[in-house]
Amino acid sequence: MKDIYQRTLERVLETMLPTLADREKWMPLFEEQPFRVTDTGIHAKVLSDWNAKGLLLEKPEKNRMHRFSFTEIVWVKMIEKLRAFNIPSNTIAMMRNEMAAVQGTNAHLLRSDPRLKDMLRHVFGDEAALMIKEIENEQLWSQVVESLPSMVMQPRLIDMLVGFCVYTGNPMSVIINERGQGLLLNPVILSEGGYGERDITILLGSSFVCISLLEIIGSVIELAPVSELSELLRVISDKEAIVLDALRTRNVSSVTVKLNNGEIDLLEVAKQQNVSPIAKMSELIVSNGYHDITIKTQNGKVVYCENTRKMKL
């Protein structure tokens, strides 16, 4: 069973470590704290209780509004999911310590990674050319390692897992057995036959709770302000942000997305509207907009009006 955990962790680290030097990309996800307590969808008293039990990743500062990073709010929703399955607080506390643990980067693995040169160019710019020459020199390589951001050499496990799901779109499962022991499982590795057959037979022959990290990230995206997701975190594209904003709009009866070569091209948002007897058609139409308006009448009175606005993205 340890082999499953180890192979999963190796896949995550191999995928994530070469990209971590891109601070512009990852710092908003891991370090900045744009989310408020209300964005969690969880009552402040419940969060306070979890904090008192040592379940949160970071303790809130005294006399300051409690703010969360994307990673922290994902972990909060993970706690909520675990509690829904009646996982006890002491087990969650142990999981929290594992998730917050720093994963020391294997400098030798990083040194042999073909993407290392691109990483150095991104971090050090014009100075990277000299550092690339120093990779082969053992003594100089240790100096290069010391120059890399701490996020590259000492990332937290939870940051790696969240980043992996966001970066690759691959699912990640956290499995807890009846003894409260946790295990990481990547369904993609499973489908590739990357785990030992005996380990998988033992795992599937036992009882456990399985939590989908990708599902939790999806629930955070549903709750979080669209501006934070698109403008700051870049978890979703500008076009995806417009679609999400449309889905959150009140009184929407349907949202239709049309693609062109796999890209979002046209958005159609239909709303049911109340129309007064003296309303003019021009009042239903946005200036320079494209609309399909369906009106049904009974006894000469409007009983149904659906206004579909079309937007080219």
Residue, then its C-alpha position, 0 to 999 in steps of 0.5 A: m500500500k505504501d507503494i501506491y502512495q509513493r508512486t502517486l507522490e512521485r508523479v505529482l512531484e515530477t509534474m509540478l517541481p519544474t513549474l514551481a519557479d514560475r512564481e507569477k503563475w503559482m504565487p496567487l494560488f498558494e500564497e495570496q489570500p483573496f478569499r473571505v470567510t463568506d466565500t467558504g460557504i461555512h459558518a464562522k463559528v464552525l471555522s472557529d471550532w475547527n481552528a481551535k482543534g488545529l484543523l486549519l492550515e493557517k491560524p488567523e491573525k488576531n484582530r484581523m479579518h480571516r483570509f484564505s488562499f486558494t489552497e487553504i479554502v480547498w482544504v477547508k472544503m476538504i474538512e467539510k467533506l471529511r466531517a460529512f463522512n463522520i471522519p473524527s477530528n483527531t484523524i483530520a488533524m493528522m491528515r492536516n499535518e501530513m498535508a502541511a508537511v514540506q516536501g523536500t525537492n530531490a536536487h538530483l532529480l531536478r538537476s536531470d529534468p530536461r525542463l530545468k533550463d527553461m525554469l532557470r531562464h524564467v527565474f533568472g533571465d539573462e543570468a540563467a546562461l551562466m547557471i546552465k553552464e554550472i549545472e554540470n559542476e557539483q559545487l556550483w550546482s549546490q549554489v544554484v539550488e540555494s538560489l532557487p525560490s523556497m517554493v521550488m525546494q520546499p513545497r507543501l504537500i497540499d500545494m503540490l496536490v492542488g497545483f497538480c489537479v489545476y495544472t493537469g486537470n487530472p483527478m486525485s483521490v484521498i483514501i481513508n481506511e477504518r483505522g484513519q490511515g490516509l492514502l493518495l490515489n491517482p486514477v490516471i496512474l491506475s488506468e495506466g497500470g502504474y500501480g502494483e496489481r497486488d496492492i490494488t487487489i488489497l485496496l479494493g478488497s478493503s473498506f474505505v472512504c474516498i474523497s475526490l480532490l478535483e471535485i472539491i476544487g470544483s466546489v470552490i470554483e462554484l463558490a468563489p468570486v468570478s473576478e478572483l478566479s479569472e483575474l487573479l488566480r487564472v484558474i479559469s479563462d476570461k471566456e470561462a469566467i463570462v460563462l460562469d457569471a451567466l450561470r450565476t445570474r438570477n432568473v436564467s432559464s438556460v445557458t447555451v455554449k457553442l464551440n468553434n474548433g474546441e474554443i468557446d465562441l458563442l454564449e446564449v443566455a435565456k431569461q424569463q421576463n415579466v412584461s407589462p401590458i404597456a412595455k415596448m419591445s425596445e425595452l427588452i433589447v440591449s443596445n447593439g445586442y442580438h436577441d431571440i424573443t419568444i412571447k406567448t399570449q392568452n386572451g390578448k395578454v402576454v403570459y410568457c416571455e423568454n428573452t435569449r441574448k446572444m454574445k459573441l466571445 
